[in-house]
Amino acid sequence: MEAEQMTRLAPLFGTDGLAALERATVLVIGLGGVGSNCVEALARGGVGHLVLVDRDVVEPSNINRQAIAFHSTLGQYKTDVMARMVRDINPDCQVDAIRAFVTRDNLPELLAPWIGRLDYVVDAIDTMSQKADLARLAQDLGEEGLGFPLVSAMGGGNKLRPELLRFADINDTHTCPLCRDMRKLCRKRGIRHLEVLFSTEVPTRRAEVDASGVRGPLGTASYMPPIMGQMIAGHVIDRIAGVEGGHDGAPKQRR
């Protein structure tokens, strides 16, 4: 990142922190409302290498919350739009864009090129089973000395109050229905720990079930997923840069 772009970052992170960010590799899976806004903040924060994973294209329903969603980008692959945005923000950032749907079978192959040198992985996946697959892989690799820090976004749907967002281990979460189901799945899969961002807000009433028995989609405020993405980016940046903060104290740089 050019020196002039770092003038507002340097007082916060210092020379060593900025250097750590420039050397860092962060992988983000899912470029929806949380993931796309997280990636934008990581790029603006000076992260030097971003690996982006998503298979979807931009749709009209994405425009209310996703950093990459405009009428001009409709129908384009999210990885392509996000990679262009990152390069426009920081031309020095190395971007690897992977157009893929994450499954238990392909996760090891997708992550293989970066195993052992990932400074953080951000789970912004929509599907609970894939979240668990990623968490289990992180745990297994950690036992082999090849693990990576992982933070997982929980549900932002039907939520309105960003001041009630919290970082915690999945075992210490409460109130959030997705967290409840995720805790059960983690126990079933033998996942001991998972760092998450979750909301302590009681969800607003869900949409009514229609005549065919189908429930309407979750409502999503324009600001909730972006704030979650920004919070996760801040959490990751602070830890990589070695800044005091986060929910459990000072991060440790893996250098």
C-alpha positions as CSV (number, residue, x, y, z in Angstrom):
1,M,0.0,0.0,0.0
2,E,1.3,3.5,-0.9
3,A,2.8,5.5,1.9
4,E,0.2,8.3,1.5
5,Q,-2.6,5.7,2.0
6,M,-1.1,4.6,5.3
7,T,-1.1,8.1,7.0
8,R,-4.2,7.4,9.0
9,L,-3.2,3.8,9.8
10,A,0.3,4.4,11.0
11,P,-0.6,6.2,14.2
12,L,-2.8,3.2,15.2
13,F,-0.6,0.2,14.2
14,G,2.9,1.6,14.0
15,T,5.6,0.5,11.6
16,D,5.7,-3.1,12.9
17,G,2.0,-3.5,12.8
18,L,1.7,-2.2,9.2
19,A,4.5,-4.5,8.2
20,A,2.7,-7.5,9.7
21,L,-0.5,-6.6,7.9
22,E,1.4,-6.2,4.6
23,R,2.9,-9.7,5.1
24,A,-0.4,-11.2,6.1
25,T,-2.6,-13.7,4.3
26,V,-6.3,-13.7,5.1
27,L,-8.8,-16.1,3.5
28,V,-12.4,-15.1,3.4
29,I,-15.1,-17.7,2.5
30,G,-18.4,-16.2,1.4
31,L,-18.7,-12.8,-0.2
32,G,-22.3,-11.9,0.9
33,G,-23.2,-9.0,3.2
34,V,-20.7,-9.9,5.9
35,G,-17.9,-11.3,3.7
36,S,-17.8,-8.6,1.0
37,N,-17.8,-5.7,3.6
38,C,-15.1,-7.6,5.6
39,V,-12.9,-7.9,2.5
40,E,-13.3,-4.2,1.7
41,A,-12.1,-3.2,5.2
42,L,-9.2,-5.7,5.1
43,A,-8.1,-4.2,1.8
44,R,-8.3,-0.7,3.2
45,G,-6.5,-1.8,6.3
46,G,-3.4,-2.9,4.5
47,V,-3.7,-6.7,4.4
48,G,-1.2,-7.7,1.7
49,H,-2.7,-11.0,0.5
50,L,-6.4,-11.9,0.3
51,V,-7.8,-15.2,-0.8
52,L,-11.5,-14.9,-1.8
53,V,-13.9,-17.9,-2.1
54,D,-17.5,-17.7,-3.4
55,R,-19.4,-19.3,-6.3
56,D,-22.4,-16.9,-6.7
57,V,-23.2,-14.0,-8.9
58,V,-24.5,-10.6,-7.8
59,E,-28.3,-10.5,-7.7
60,P,-30.8,-7.7,-7.2
61,S,-31.6,-8.8,-3.7
62,N,-28.0,-8.3,-2.7
63,I,-28.0,-4.6,-3.3
64,N,-29.4,-3.6,0.1
65,R,-26.3,-4.9,2.0
66,Q,-23.4,-6.2,-0.1
67,A,-20.3,-4.1,-0.8
68,I,-20.0,-5.5,-4.3
69,A,-23.7,-5.2,-5.3
70,F,-24.7,-2.5,-7.7
71,H,-26.9,-2.4,-10.8
72,S,-23.7,-2.2,-12.8
73,T,-22.5,-5.5,-11.3
74,L,-25.7,-7.6,-11.5
75,G,-25.0,-11.0,-13.0
76,Q,-21.2,-10.8,-12.5
77,Y,-19.4,-13.3,-10.3
78,K,-18.8,-12.0,-6.8
79,T,-15.2,-13.1,-6.8
80,D,-14.5,-11.1,-9.9
81,V,-16.2,-7.9,-8.6
82,M,-14.6,-8.2,-5.2
83,A,-11.1,-8.8,-6.7
84,R,-11.5,-5.7,-8.9
85,M,-12.6,-3.7,-5.9
86,V,-9.6,-4.8,-3.8
87,R,-7.1,-4.0,-6.6
88,D,-8.7,-0.6,-7.0
89,I,-8.3,0.1,-3.3
90,N,-4.8,-1.4,-2.9
91,P,-3.0,-2.3,-6.2
92,D,-0.2,-3.8,-4.2
93,C,-2.5,-6.4,-2.6
94,Q,-2.2,-9.9,-3.9
95,V,-5.6,-11.3,-4.6
96,D,-6.5,-15.0,-5.3
97,A,-10.1,-15.4,-6.3
98,I,-11.6,-18.9,-6.2
99,R,-15.0,-19.5,-7.7
100,A,-16.2,-22.5,-5.8
101,F,-18.9,-23.8,-3.5
102,V,-17.4,-25.1,-0.3
103,T,-18.0,-28.7,0.7
104,R,-16.5,-31.1,3.2
105,D,-14.8,-32.9,0.4
106,N,-13.2,-29.9,-1.4
107,L,-12.2,-27.8,1.6
108,P,-8.8,-29.4,2.1
109,E,-8.0,-29.0,-1.6
110,L,-9.2,-25.4,-1.6
111,L,-7.1,-24.4,1.4
112,A,-4.1,-26.6,0.6
113,P,-2.0,-23.9,-1.2
114,W,-2.0,-21.7,1.9
115,I,-1.9,-24.2,4.7
116,G,0.8,-23.2,7.2
117,R,0.9,-19.6,6.1
118,L,-2.7,-18.3,6.8
119,D,-2.8,-15.5,9.4
120,Y,-6.6,-15.7,9.6
121,V,-9.6,-17.4,8.0
122,V,-13.0,-15.6,8.0
123,D,-16.1,-17.8,7.7
124,A,-18.9,-15.8,6.2
125,I,-20.6,-18.9,4.9
126,D,-24.4,-19.1,4.9
127,T,-24.8,-22.8,5.5
128,M,-24.3,-24.3,9.0
129,S,-22.9,-27.6,7.8
130,Q,-20.1,-25.9,5.9
131,K,-19.3,-23.8,8.9
132,A,-18.9,-26.9,10.9
133,D,-16.8,-28.5,8.2
134,L,-14.4,-25.6,8.2
135,A,-14.2,-25.5,12.0
136,R,-13.4,-29.2,12.2
137,L,-10.7,-28.9,9.5
138,A,-9.1,-26.0,11.4
139,Q,-9.1,-28.1,14.6
140,D,-7.6,-31.1,12.9
141,L,-4.9,-29.1,11.2
142,G,-4.2,-27.3,14.5
143,E,-3.5,-30.7,16.1
144,E,-0.9,-31.3,13.3
145,G,0.7,-27.9,13.9
146,L,-0.7,-26.5,10.7
147,G,-3.8,-24.7,12.1
148,F,-5.0,-21.2,11.5
149,P,-7.0,-18.7,13.5
150,L,-10.7,-18.8,12.5
151,V,-13.6,-16.5,13.2
152,S,-17.1,-17.3,12.1
153,A,-20.1,-15.0,11.5
154,M,-23.3,-16.1,13.1
155,G,-26.8,-14.9,12.0
156,G,-27.6,-11.3,11.2
157,G,-31.0,-11.9,9.8
158,N,-34.0,-10.4,11.5
159,K,-31.7,-8.4,13.7
160,L,-31.7,-4.6,14.0
161,R,-29.4,-3.6,16.9
162,P,-25.6,-3.7,16.0
163,E,-24.7,-2.6,19.5
164,L,-25.7,-6.1,20.7
165,L,-23.0,-7.9,18.6
166,R,-20.4,-9.7,20.6
167,F,-17.3,-11.9,20.0
168,A,-17.3,-15.1,22.0
169,D,-16.5,-18.8,21.9
170,I,-19.5,-20.7,20.4
171,N,-19.8,-22.5,23.8
172,D,-20.4,-19.2,25.5
173,T,-23.1,-17.8,23.1
174,H,-26.8,-17.4,23.9
175,T,-30.0,-15.9,22.6
176,C,-29.1,-16.4,18.9
177,P,-31.0,-19.3,17.3
178,L,-28.2,-20.1,14.8
179,C,-25.7,-20.2,17.7
180,R,-27.9,-22.7,19.5
181,D,-28.0,-25.0,16.5
182,M,-24.3,-24.5,15.9
183,R,-23.5,-25.5,19.4
184,K,-25.4,-28.7,19.0
185,L,-23.6,-29.4,15.7
186,C,-20.2,-28.6,17.1
187,R,-20.8,-31.1,19.9
188,K,-21.9,-33.7,17.4
189,R,-18.8,-33.1,15.2
190,G,-16.4,-33.0,18.1
191,I,-15.5,-29.3,17.6
192,R,-14.2,-28.0,21.0
193,H,-13.9,-24.3,20.3
194,L,-15.0,-21.8,17.6
195,E,-14.6,-18.1,17.8
196,V,-17.8,-16.4,16.5
197,L,-19.4,-13.0,16.2
198,F,-23.0,-13.2,17.3
199,S,-25.9,-11.1,18.4
200,T,-27.5,-11.1,21.8
201,E,-30.6,-9.6,20.3
202,V,-33.8,-11.6,20.3
203,P,-34.7,-11.9,16.6
204,T,-37.7,-10.0,15.3
205,R,-40.8,-12.0,14.3
206,R,-40.2,-14.1,11.2
207,A,-42.2,-13.8,8.0
208,E,-45.5,-15.6,7.9
209,V,-45.8,-19.1,6.3
210,D,-47.7,-18.9,3.0
211,A,-50.5,-21.1,1.7
212,S,-48.0,-23.7,0.4
213,G,-46.3,-24.0,3.8
214,V,-43.2,-22.1,2.8
215,R,-41.9,-19.5,5.2
216,G,-40.7,-16.2,3.7
217,P,-37.0,-15.3,3.8
218,L,-35.3,-13.7,6.8
219,G,-35.4,-9.9,6.8
220,T,-31.9,-8.3,6.6
221,A,-31.3,-4.7,7.5
222,S,-29.0,-2.8,5.2
223,Y,-26.6,-2.0,8.0
224,M,-26.3,-5.2,10.0
225,P,-24.2,-7.5,7.7
226,P,-21.9,-4.6,6.8
227,I,-21.3,-3.8,10.4
228,M,-20.7,-7.4,11.2
229,G,-18.2,-7.6,8.3
230,Q,-16.4,-4.4,9.5
231,M,-16.3,-5.8,13.1
232,I,-14.7,-9.0,12.0
233,A,-12.2,-7.1,9.8
234,G,-11.3,-5.0,12.8
235,H,-10.9,-8.0,15.0
236,V,-8.6,-9.7,12.4
237,I,-6.6,-6.6,11.7
238,D,-6.0,-5.8,15.4
239,R,-4.8,-9.4,16.0
240,I,-2.5,-9.5,13.1
241,A,-1.0,-6.1,13.9
242,G,-0.6,-7.0,17.5
243,V,-2.9,-4.3,18.8
244,E,-4.4,-4.6,22.3
245,G,-8.1,-5.4,21.8
246,G,-10.5,-8.1,20.8
247,H,-12.7,-10.0,23.3
248,D,-9.8,-11.9,25.0
249,G,-6.9,-9.5,25.1
250,A,-3.9,-8.9,23.0
251,P,-3.4,-10.9,19.9
252,K,-0.2,-12.8,19.3
253,Q,1.6,-12.5,16.0
254,R,2.6,-15.8,14.4
255,R,5.9,-14.6,13.0
